[in-house]
Amino acid sequence: MDEEKALLEVIQNAIFRSKDLLTVELTQFFKANPPDSILDMKEGITKDRMVKDIIDKILVKTKIPDASELIKNMLIDPQYAEFTEEDLSNVEFLAWFKKRD
């Protein structure tokens, strides 16, 4: 259960980072391409706030899932394979394992 909580936290933090990045990208976009509603506003706190409000409305309409939604139907299905003699004589294959040490 602790592994599940750790996984949820990692995924949720990745979602937060993605949302933050989207906010930064949209802010840059709207500052470079202001919509008509803020085109005549001079630069400053009011214009920045209006851009933030536009972005907030976009994010509310965007379905950004929570981590628990993403993993609720996820199953781990381990599959095992045996190495063949051909695998064990493959230099690239063995080098790949040596890199992992």
Short mmCIF file of the C-alpha atoms (twelve columns), coordinates in Angstrom:
data_MODEL
# 
_entry.id   MODEL 
# 
loop_
_atom_site.group_PDB 
_atom_site.id 
_atom_site.type_symbol 
_atom_site.label_atom_id 
_atom_site.label_alt_id 
_atom_site.label_comp_id 
_atom_site.label_asym_id 
_atom_site.label_seq_id 
_atom_site.Cartn_x 
_atom_site.Cartn_y 
_atom_site.Cartn_z 
_atom_site.pdbx_PDB_model_num 
ATOM 1   C CA . MET A 1   0.000   0.000   0.000   1 
ATOM 2   C CA . ASP A 2   2.912   2.355   0.673   1 
ATOM 3   C CA . GLU A 3   4.139   1.738   -2.884  1 
ATOM 4   C CA . GLU A 4   0.738   2.786   -4.196  1 
ATOM 5   C CA . LYS A 5   0.821   6.002   -2.147  1 
ATOM 6   C CA . ALA A 6   4.341   6.738   -3.394  1 
ATOM 7   C CA . LEU A 7   3.243   6.121   -6.987  1 
ATOM 8   C CA . LEU A 8   0.213   8.377   -6.521  1 
ATOM 9   C CA . GLU A 9   2.430   11.140  -5.174  1 
ATOM 10  C CA . VAL A 10  4.905   10.882  -8.059  1 
ATOM 11  C CA . ILE A 11  2.118   10.922  -10.645 1 
ATOM 12  C CA . GLN A 12  0.235   13.765  -8.951  1 
ATOM 13  C CA . ASN A 13  3.400   15.877  -8.768  1 
ATOM 14  C CA . ALA A 14  3.988   15.235  -12.486 1 
ATOM 15  C CA . ILE A 15  0.435   16.415  -13.180 1 
ATOM 16  C CA . PHE A 16  1.062   19.573  -11.130 1 
ATOM 17  C CA . ARG A 17  4.312   20.230  -13.035 1 
ATOM 18  C CA . SER A 18  2.487   19.758  -16.351 1 
ATOM 19  C CA . LYS A 19  -0.246  22.151  -15.269 1 
ATOM 20  C CA . ASP A 20  2.366   24.709  -14.159 1 
ATOM 21  C CA . LEU A 21  4.175   24.376  -17.488 1 
ATOM 22  C CA . LEU A 22  0.905   24.792  -19.378 1 
ATOM 23  C CA . THR A 23  0.199   27.944  -17.367 1 
ATOM 24  C CA . VAL A 24  3.630   29.380  -18.217 1 
ATOM 25  C CA . GLU A 25  3.216   28.553  -21.912 1 
ATOM 26  C CA . LEU A 26  -0.283  30.058  -22.064 1 
ATOM 27  C CA . THR A 27  0.889   33.185  -20.251 1 
ATOM 28  C CA . GLN A 28  3.665   33.687  -22.790 1 
ATOM 29  C CA . PHE A 29  1.247   33.036  -25.642 1 
ATOM 30  C CA . PHE A 30  -1.376  35.530  -24.434 1 
ATOM 31  C CA . LYS A 31  1.230   38.194  -23.715 1 
ATOM 32  C CA . ALA A 32  2.558   37.812  -27.270 1 
ATOM 33  C CA . ASN A 33  -0.948  37.458  -28.775 1 
ATOM 34  C CA . PRO A 34  -3.338  39.360  -26.514 1 
ATOM 35  C CA . PRO A 35  -7.026  38.705  -27.077 1 
ATOM 36  C CA . ASP A 36  -9.211  41.660  -28.049 1 
ATOM 37  C CA . SER A 37  -10.571 41.921  -24.505 1 
ATOM 38  C CA . ILE A 38  -7.162  42.994  -23.165 1 
ATOM 39  C CA . LEU A 39  -5.536  44.412  -26.299 1 
ATOM 40  C CA . ASP A 40  -6.077  48.037  -25.259 1 
ATOM 41  C CA . MET A 41  -4.946  47.555  -21.654 1 
ATOM 42  C CA . LYS A 42  -1.533  48.953  -20.815 1 
ATOM 43  C CA . GLU A 43  1.091   46.620  -19.405 1 
ATOM 44  C CA . GLY A 44  0.839   46.118  -15.675 1 
ATOM 45  C CA . ILE A 45  -0.922  44.352  -12.861 1 
ATOM 46  C CA . THR A 46  -4.427  44.668  -14.360 1 
ATOM 47  C CA . LYS A 47  -3.410  43.198  -17.732 1 
ATOM 48  C CA . ASP A 48  -1.463  40.401  -16.020 1 
ATOM 49  C CA . ARG A 49  -4.486  39.610  -13.879 1 
ATOM 50  C CA . MET A 50  -6.751  39.530  -16.925 1 
ATOM 51  C CA . VAL A 51  -4.364  37.094  -18.647 1 
ATOM 52  C CA . LYS A 52  -4.360  34.956  -15.488 1 
ATOM 53  C CA . ASP A 53  -8.170  34.945  -15.428 1 
ATOM 54  C CA . ILE A 54  -8.309  33.830  -19.082 1 
ATOM 55  C CA . ILE A 55  -5.859  31.017  -18.345 1 
ATOM 56  C CA . ASP A 56  -7.769  29.958  -15.229 1 
ATOM 57  C CA . LYS A 57  -10.948 29.656  -17.325 1 
ATOM 58  C CA . ILE A 58  -9.101  27.506  -19.871 1 
ATOM 59  C CA . LEU A 59  -7.702  25.237  -17.146 1 
ATOM 60  C CA . VAL A 60  -11.128 24.816  -15.535 1 
ATOM 61  C CA . LYS A 61  -12.545 23.681  -18.885 1 
ATOM 62  C CA . THR A 62  -9.611  21.323  -19.448 1 
ATOM 63  C CA . LYS A 63  -10.105 17.889  -17.953 1 
ATOM 64  C CA . ILE A 64  -6.911  17.369  -16.006 1 
ATOM 65  C CA . PRO A 65  -7.207  14.107  -14.080 1 
ATOM 66  C CA . ASP A 66  -6.018  13.376  -10.574 1 
ATOM 67  C CA . ALA A 67  -3.412  10.674  -10.114 1 
ATOM 68  C CA . SER A 68  -5.961  8.357   -8.488  1 
ATOM 69  C CA . GLU A 69  -8.149  8.581   -11.613 1 
ATOM 70  C CA . LEU A 70  -5.208  7.600   -13.797 1 
ATOM 71  C CA . ILE A 71  -4.236  4.489   -11.866 1 
ATOM 72  C CA . LYS A 72  -7.579  3.217   -10.592 1 
ATOM 73  C CA . ASN A 73  -7.895  0.670   -13.419 1 
ATOM 74  C CA . MET A 74  -4.189  0.029   -13.806 1 
ATOM 75  C CA . LEU A 75  -3.013  -3.514  -13.282 1 
ATOM 76  C CA . ILE A 76  0.494   -4.896  -13.075 1 
ATOM 77  C CA . ASP A 77  0.823   -7.991  -15.173 1 
ATOM 78  C CA . PRO A 78  4.321   -9.428  -14.747 1 
ATOM 79  C CA . GLN A 79  5.605   -11.455 -17.635 1 
ATOM 80  C CA . TYR A 80  8.694   -13.572 -17.455 1 
ATOM 81  C CA . ALA A 81  11.057  -14.697 -20.168 1 
ATOM 82  C CA . GLU A 82  14.062  -16.930 -20.217 1 
ATOM 83  C CA . PHE A 83  17.307  -15.992 -21.892 1 
ATOM 84  C CA . THR A 84  18.347  -18.186 -24.755 1 
ATOM 85  C CA . GLU A 85  21.853  -19.264 -25.613 1 
ATOM 86  C CA . GLU A 86  21.662  -16.792 -28.487 1 
ATOM 87  C CA . ASP A 87  20.856  -13.954 -26.053 1 
ATOM 88  C CA . LEU A 88  23.772  -14.857 -23.823 1 
ATOM 89  C CA . SER A 89  26.201  -14.864 -26.725 1 
ATOM 90  C CA . ASN A 90  25.013  -11.472 -28.016 1 
ATOM 91  C CA . VAL A 91  27.723  -8.898  -27.188 1 
ATOM 92  C CA . GLU A 92  25.350  -5.897  -27.350 1 
ATOM 93  C CA . PHE A 93  22.843  -7.627  -25.079 1 
ATOM 94  C CA . LEU A 94  25.513  -8.426  -22.478 1 
ATOM 95  C CA . ALA A 95  26.940  -4.878  -22.708 1 
ATOM 96  C CA . TRP A 96  23.475  -3.499  -21.972 1 
ATOM 97  C CA . PHE A 97  23.392  -5.482  -18.708 1 
ATOM 98  C CA . LYS A 98  26.904  -4.368  -17.747 1 
ATOM 99  C CA . LYS A 99  25.848  -0.718  -18.112 1 
ATOM 100 C CA . ARG A 100 23.052  -1.307  -15.593 1 
ATOM 101 C CA . ASP A 101 25.461  -2.256  -12.764 1 
# 
